[in-house]
Amino acid sequence: MEIIAHRGASHDAPENTLAAVRLAWQQEADAVEVDVQLSKDGKLVVIHDDNTKRSGGFARKVGAQTLDELRRLDVGRWKGKMWSGEKIPTLAAVLATVPDCKRLFVEFKCGDEGIPEFSRAAKDMGKRSGSMVAICFSRETMRQLKAD
């Protein structure tokens, strides 16, 4: 059996943040699952919803904001004062936390327009690219990911 931390250690830390991912590794998760959306400027950012209302308090579509705009939001404060200042991470930042022999499950919320950025991230991982697993509800997106 494997323990996969859903959105990181989302029970204990604000979901889909570096704090939640790092805490999941500290809690000895075998893998972490995160969600990705595509920013206006083509960056894969780690956030579940297609807007920033719930986690960032700002009702605007993720895809209508640049990475810089998204990084200005505080997505930790809703979970508690100790998490104030947590930012929306990029997929690359989350990938940098993955320890050897651990895996990251990346759920595509954005669709196939995120494939080029995902492929770049996988290539940047080099030999460890097998530690990143894509998941998605779209069969077509998964078909295109596998072909890429």
Residue pairs with C-beta under 8 A, 6 or more apart in sequence:
2 30
2 31
3 28
3 29
3 30
3 31
4 29
4 30
4 31
4 32
4 33
4 105
5 20
5 21
5 24
5 27
5 29
5 31
5 32
5 33
6 33
7 15
7 16
7 20
7 33
7 34
7 35
7 48
8 15
8 16
8 17
8 19
8 20
8 21
8 22
8 23
8 24
8 32
8 34
9 20
9 21
9 23
9 24
9 26
9 27
9 29
10 16
10 20
12 20
12 23
12 27
13 19
13 20
13 23
13 76
13 79
13 83
14 20
14 55
14 75
14 76
14 78
14 79
14 83
14 86
15 48
15 55
16 34
16 35
16 46
16 47
16 48
16 55
16 75
16 88
16 89
17 46
17 75
17 76
17 83
17 86
17 87
17 88
17 89
18 86
18 87
18 89
18 93
18 94
18 97
19 76
19 83
19 86
21 32
21 34
21 89
21 94
21 97
22 97
24 32
25 32
25 97
25 98
25 99
25 102
29 102
30 102
30 103
31 102
31 103
31 104
31 105
31 133
32 94
32 98
32 102
32 103
32 104
32 105
33 104
33 105
33 106
33 107
33 135
34 46
34 91
34 94
34 104
34 105
34 106
34 107
35 46
35 47
35 48
35 106
35 107
35 109
36 44
36 45
36 46
36 47
36 91
36 106
36 107
36 108
36 109
36 110
36 114
36 118
37 44
37 45
37 47
37 49
37 50
37 62
37 63
37 109
37 110
37 114
38 44
38 45
38 62
38 63
38 110
38 113
38 114
38 117
39 45
39 62
39 63
39 65
39 66
39 67
39 70
40 63
40 64
40 65
40 66
40 69
41 66
41 67
42 116
42 117
43 67
43 90
43 117
44 90
44 91
44 92
44 110
44 114
44 117
44 118
44 121
45 62
45 67
45 70
45 88
45 89
45 90
45 91
46 88
46 89
46 90
46 91
46 93
46 94
47 55
47 62
47 70
47 75
47 88
48 55
48 109
49 55
49 62
50 61
50 62
50 63
50 109
51 59
51 60
51 61
51 62
52 58
52 59
52 60
52 62
52 65
52 70
52 73
52 75
52 88
53 59
53 60
54 78
55 73
55 75
55 78
55 88
56 73
56 74
56 75
56 88
57 73
57 74
57 77
57 78
58 73
62 70
63 110
67 90
70 88
71 87
71 88
73 87
73 88
74 84
74 85
74 86
74 87
75 86
75 87
75 88
76 83
76 84
76 85
76 86
77 83
77 84
77 85
77 86
91 106
91 117
91 118
91 121
92 121
92 124
94 104
95 104
95 121
95 124
95 125
95 132
98 104
98 128
98 131
98 132
100 128
102 131
103 131
103 132
103 133
104 131
104 132
104 133
105 133
105 135
106 118
106 132
106 133
106 134
106 135
107 134
107 135
107 136
108 114
108 118
108 134
108 135
108 136
108 138
108 141
108 145
111 138
111 141
112 138
112 140
112 141
112 144
112 145
115 141
115 144
115 145
115 148
118 134
118 145
119 148
121 132
122 129
122 132
123 129
125 131
125 132
134 142
134 145
136 142
136 145
